[in-house]
Amino acid sequence: MFNDRIYNFSAGPSMLPLPVLEQAAAELTNYRGSGMSVMEMSHRSKIYLSIFEETKADLKRILNVPETHEVLFMQGGAWLQFAAVPMNLMGAAGKADYAVTGNFSKLAMKEAQKYGQVTIAASSEDRNHTYIPPQEALSVSPDASYFYYCANNTIYGTEWQYVPETNGVPLVCDMSSNIMSKPIDISKYGLIFAGVQKNMAPAGMAVVIIDKKLAGKEFPFTPTMLSYQKMIDTDSMHNTPPCYTIYMLGLVLKWIDSQGGLTAMEKLKKERAGILYSFLDESKLFKSCADKDARSDMNVTFRTGDDALDDKFAKEAAKAGFENLKGHRAVGGMRASIYNAMPVEGVIKLVEFMKKFEMENK
Ligand SMILES: Cc1ncc(COP(=O)(O)O)c(C=O)c1O
């Protein structure tokens, strides 16, 4: 099935489902008899608009997006949302709460500090982001414009196992590395954003899901392209959107449907992560980095405790066809990113390889 493809454990951009790549390849030069590639189509043409509308409708259906919310396709990746969120939502109150549970929430917090008063509502920095603070540890300011958290910490391998209760303060969430991995209750969120390059599409875009009543209050200096209200009014087409990335997202969404939707994605992610964590729990060589009750099902971080051995492992694994297992430079060790497109078989084979490495390096 996999021909000459490797198992790519990259944190993002990461594996895309093989049938999606094959379909994109088959349609590359001539999209369904149009005589053109999707890359060559005018974004205002009838044929492209049908791709765009179907993709957006599929996304809304799969994620069960309520009528109160709108889906936007925005450029600049997740990073630009770090600025767009405060510019649009800080509003008159000028205050926001940030839960800092990893690198990306810290960076988002720093970006927000340029636009208003930011309070750290919780932090896991004291133990190098190996855990997620419980609800009791969150200090939610009732007068904050919003409460911000990152649902899955890609670098540290931790994932929030609950949705924070904010007593009416709009909840803003960076779901870049776990969106589409399980069903979510969108109505609990004021805004969700996600860079698409992990579980949704090739890089080049962020998906934003916004409660429409939060839009329209941006600071006057907000660039037009970062105004959520402008994006809502123009259906994400104020300028030329990332047409091909949107088309690829459409193919990935059809693939998710073909696998049984988000309940099937959730079952599969539990299976993949379960295989890896069970092995880590019994291994004498490898240790999982994150606290047990905060472990991510998407990014599994582990180490041997010996940097040279970690290095040797990542190198030998790559030679054996398991690529990109080296941990992020901020934490070291190893990280296996196992998003939706990673077959269960890839994790089984990785564990077999880890067992062999353990035997040889006692
Ligand atoms: C959780 C999270 N947020 C934000 C980002 C930044 O994404 P981008 O490169 O699209 O700006 C990443 C990238 O890996 C991420 O994992």
The ligand as an SDF file (V2000), in Angstrom:
LIG
                    3D

 16 16  0  0  0  0  0  0  0  0999 V2000
   -0.1800   24.6750   18.4350 C   0  0  0  0  0  0  0  0  0  0  0  0
    0.5030   25.5180   17.4110 C   0  0  0  0  0  0  0  0  0  0  0  0
    0.1690   26.8140   17.2920 N   0  0  0  0  0  0  0  0  0  0  0  0
    0.7400   27.6020   16.3770 C   0  0  0  0  0  0  0  0  0  0  0  0
    1.7000   27.1280   15.5180 C   0  0  0  0  0  0  0  0  0  0  0  0
    2.3160   28.0480   14.5010 C   0  0  0  0  0  0  0  0  0  0  0  0
    1.8170   27.7050   13.2610 O   0  0  0  0  0  0  0  0  0  0  0  0
    2.1800   28.4750   11.9080 P   0  0  0  0  0  0  0  0  0  0  0  0
    3.5250   27.9810   11.5140 O   0  0  0  0  0  0  0  0  0  0  0  0
    1.0730   28.0710   10.9820 O   0  0  0  0  0  0  0  0  0  0  0  0
    2.1750   29.9290   12.1820 O   0  0  0  0  0  0  0  0  0  0  0  0
    2.0740   25.7920   15.5830 C   0  0  0  0  0  0  0  0  0  0  0  0
    3.1050   25.2720   14.6490 C   0  0  0  0  0  0  0  0  0  0  0  0
    3.6050   24.2020   14.7230 O   0  0  0  0  0  0  0  0  0  0  0  0
    1.4680   24.9700   16.5610 C   0  0  0  0  0  0  0  0  0  0  0  0
    1.8150   23.6840   16.6870 O   0  0  0  0  0  0  0  0  0  0  0  0
  1  2  1  0
  2  3  1  0
  2 15  2  0
  3  4  2  0
  4  5  1  0
  5  6  1  0
  5 12  2  0
  6  7  1  0
  7  8  1  0
  8  9  2  0
  8 10  1  0
  8 11  1  0
 12 13  1  0
 12 15  1  0
 13 14  2  0
 15 16  1  0
M  END
$$$$
